[in-house]
Amino acid sequence: MKKLLILALAVMMLTSMLAIGISAADEVTFSEDVGDIYVPVTNGDNTPVIDGIINDSEGYTDPVRIDAHNASTAWTYRSRVLNTIDFYSAWDETGYYFGAEIVDPTPYPSTFSPDNDDDGEGSAGYGGNGDVIVFSIDPLAIRKGVGRYDWESSAPTAWYSIVPMADGSFVVYRTQYNEGDITDEVDAALIWNGDGTWSVEVKFTWEMLLEDAAASVSKSVDELGYTVADFAKQDAVHNAMIRYMDRWAYSSKDPYSGYHVGYLDEGARFTISCNITTSDGYLADGVTPATHGNGKDAQVYGIYLHMSEGKRYTSGDYTYISINNDTEAKILSYNGAKVDPLIIPKTIDGKTVTYISAKAFQSLAKINIYVPATVQTLEKNAFFGCLGTKLYVVEGSAAHTFAKQYFKTTHVLSCDVHTDGEWQVTTQPTCSAYGAQKMCCAVCGLQLKTASVSKLPHTEGEPTITTVATCVGNGIKTVYCTVCSTKISSTTYSDPDNHAYPDTWYYNGVDFCQGGYKWRNCTRCGGEQKSNEGITECVAGEWFTVIEPTETTNGFKVKQCVYCGKIMESEMIGRLVDKVINSLTIEVFELDEGVKDMFIAKGAHMYYRQVANNKIYGEYAAKLETKDWYTSYKVAEPGVYTVYIRYNDGRAPFYYHVTIDLPVPEVKATTNGLDVTLEGLEDAKVIRMGKGDVEVASIKSAEGYRTTTPTGNPYTFTMKSAGLWTVVVEYDTGVKVKVLVEVTA
């Protein structure tokens, strides 16, 4: 078994780590797959050195981060994705290179593995009882034919568990198929730093991967029908998966309560990097993702390793693969906007452009595209969907051959080295907008450059006042272009006579109407303006109350001249005692032995003559005395009424107004022959009716008078004869509503 010195590991370190809280990444939830990884082929110059140290000189992919964004928890609802893994890949004809750099805030190396398990508690499932990184590869997507993955019941590919040991060694343990310790069968190295970071490199031979793939479907290599050449070839795609068994010693602090080293089902955190896929295109026909536990499983893994000839880059508008020892670029796609012309560069990031892949340029219709002579290979659909597009190609180049075959009438022989022509204006400038010009090759006509054309000068108009000058501040005059209205210049000007006088005038102390004057002051500078213009006689102002009325005394109001103060009109304000009641019965309490008589009149009045003209009820002292100086009267309808009391003892008459505020229901009547249906009868007490149009007070003496008691709302009753009838609905409140109804026989 290979050994590797652990640089720093102590029990003290383990106990101190128990205080670690949840990291920020702990709050992140799964959002996407790891997805496609283009794995570069290596050669003698950049083949990885298996020493546990991953550096830029080795031919690995750029690091692919695996964390809570693309790693789902599993096994227990308390699982957390606390660790991060930077994953590296490379390949050659002999094998696949796996590299990983791990950051784990709860480091815990294994104390035993299945091959050195003395107490029987080891687990072949992960090859150790501590932190374990597990790599699984599914060459040529064999797993698509197996179906749903369930780690408890099936494992369609072998697992390669890489296990740091507490004694300074490490183990590479294969589980699920061909189970056993394979540390001496692979080229591997591991560095455990003891601070929660560790790294590993392993080279798996294609022969081993082929044998394990065959075992996963219970076949021999010959029966499987694949060879190493099928696995180790450019453009092959292999599904892959990374698991991380993240162990943690027992702690009383959440979220770690109940988590401890021991059996696999006793609460250890367990993360599967790719047990979800969001890429439906990778599923077999009729296969849909399934659900398992608190995570989701899919029929294929969420990492897709594309065996490529070089590293995949995106630079500016292009995505390309670096080939031939990082000296040439193979364009995979153009990602930029549609421009005309589109000049494909001869180099990208210092690498010569020699290859254009199928569909690298798509749907760029009706433009001109220049293909440099450096391009040696163009796949058939390199310009897929570019209808009406014209290719500019160098005579005798690979692009020329391509154009003659696929762009027979839409290609132009161009220059390998272009010659600048004269500038040509394509859009004339104005005073508000730049123009445009282009330069084309003087030999082949390819557009090489574009540039703007300076704006034309503005046309000045007459100065316009944009800020008015005042007696204390300058104004502004602005000049605008008469063509585009752009502001050209502005100047200040003054106007010391431009005062701001208010509308209100003040008057001197003498009688203005006999020779006084009025004045006002500028609100800006305080300057005074005097005048008696237009003032020849007294002018009455608004009413002004001199004496406020009370319940027992009248008030007094006047109109004065606004100039000299002379009283021009006067008027008494009557005594007003307003009462608001919600009953049709007016009760009168303001009575005593000195009362002569009392009247109730319809409307609001101040004088006896007005009351007498509108009187609806009255009583004299003799009758009031029999009622102990109290009386009441029920009026027919809501409204305003006046109570007027006269006295024998010399007191002035006393009056007040009563407002009866009662809602008047809306009664709707419909007829059907002699039948009448009334609506709006809620709280109605009795319905009275009489022939003809009669007053409410006279309804009882009307021809054909009768009454009925409503039993519902609406309520229907029958008239005695055809013709016009007066219907009076009386409510519990005393309100009476009159309705005229015309019925027919």
Beta strands, then each sheet from edge to edge (+ up, - down):
strand 1: 35-40
strand 2: 64-66
strand 3: 72-74
strand 4: 84-91
strand 5: 95-103
strand 6: 132-138
strand 7: 159-164
strand 8: 170-175
strand 9: 180-181
strand 10: 187-192
strand 11: 197-205
strand 12: 237-246
strand 13: 269-272
strand 14: 290-292
strand 15: 295-297
strand 16: 303-308
strand 17: 312-315
strand 18: 318-323
strand 19: 328-334
strand 20: 342-343
strand 21: 347-348
strand 22: 351-356
strand 23: 361-362
strand 24: 368-371
strand 25: 377-378
strand 26: 383-384
strand 27: 390-394
strand 28: 411-414
strand 29: 420-427
strand 30: 435-441
strand 31: 447-453
strand 32: 464-467
strand 33: 475-480
strand 34: 487-493
strand 35: 506-507
strand 36: 518-521
strand 37: 528-531
strand 38: 544-547
strand 39: 555-560
strand 40: 567-573
strand 41: 578-581
strand 42: 585-588
strand 43: 595-602
strand 44: 615-620
strand 45: 631-634
strand 46: 639-647
strand 47: 654-660
strand 48: 668-672
strand 49: 675-679
strand 50: 684-691
strand 51: 706-708
strand 52: 715-718
strand 53: 723-731
strand 54: 736-743
sheet 1: 1+ 16+ 12- 6+ 7- 8+ 9-
sheet 2: 1+ 16+ 12- 13+ 3-
sheet 3: 2+ 4- 5+ 11- 10+
sheet 4: 14+ 15-
sheet 5: 17+ 18- 19+ 22+ 21-
sheet 6: 17+ 18- 19+ 22+ 25+
sheet 7: 20+ 24+ 27+ 28+
sheet 8: 23+ 26+
sheet 9: 29+ 30- 31+
sheet 10: 32+ 33- 34+
sheet 11: 35+ 36- 37+
sheet 12: 38+ 39- 40+
sheet 13: 41+ 47+ 46- 43+ 44-
sheet 14: 42+ 45-
sheet 15: 48+ 49- 52+
sheet 16: 51+ 50- 53+ 54-
end
